[in-house]
Amino acid sequence: MQEDDVNKQENFNYISDEKKSRRLSALNIFLTVIIILLLIALIVFTTTITSIGVRGISMMPNVQEGDRLILLKRGYTLDYGDIVVFHREEDEESAVKRIIAKGGDVISFDKNELKWVRNGEYVEEDYFDGEYSESYFSSMLLELQGKGLTIPDGYLFVLGDNRNMPGSYVSKDSHMYGPLPENTVLGKVIRII
């Protein structure tokens, strides 16, 4: 009887080792798949999508200081109302603004109605409360209060949403500096968190 017990013990050990081997193999496959998925996510995140933190109040109330923006860096199309992040050469920083006009558009400002005019029609800005500070007008390009400014191809006219900032602080955007080259756009905002 002792010999039978030993055989049973050996069979039990053999089955146990086989189960361990299958479990290890499944665990190795699972870990390999996880590592591959993490590498793919890392590649996609670094080449297509990125995030950036917001500093400043020029896009309030829609984008708050401290918000994180998720940007699409490739494969996007730009349209009116889109929020973009671009590199501002004059102060070596990135800025967040909204597209109001694109290449070929004529943009002007109607000071009586306090509205932007694009190609002869008022720009609907449901993201903006309609209040302007007096310093906003003193920093505005003269062409914008007259016949208007034609945006060259490959350029964008961008504005901050907060145009009623306290004191003499004014959003550094196209109303001061004119159109910006599209090639300075770092990405299109697809989500605010």
PyMOL commands that set and color helices and strands:
alter all, ss='L'
color gray80, all
select helices_A, chain A and resi 2-47+89-91+134-138+142-145+174-177+182-184
alter helices_A, ss='H'
color red, helices_A
select strands_A, chain A and resi 49-53+68-72+83-88+93-102+106-110+115-118+121-122+149-150+155-159+180-181+185-192
alter strands_A, ss='S'
color yellow, strands_A
deselect
rebuild
show_as cartoon
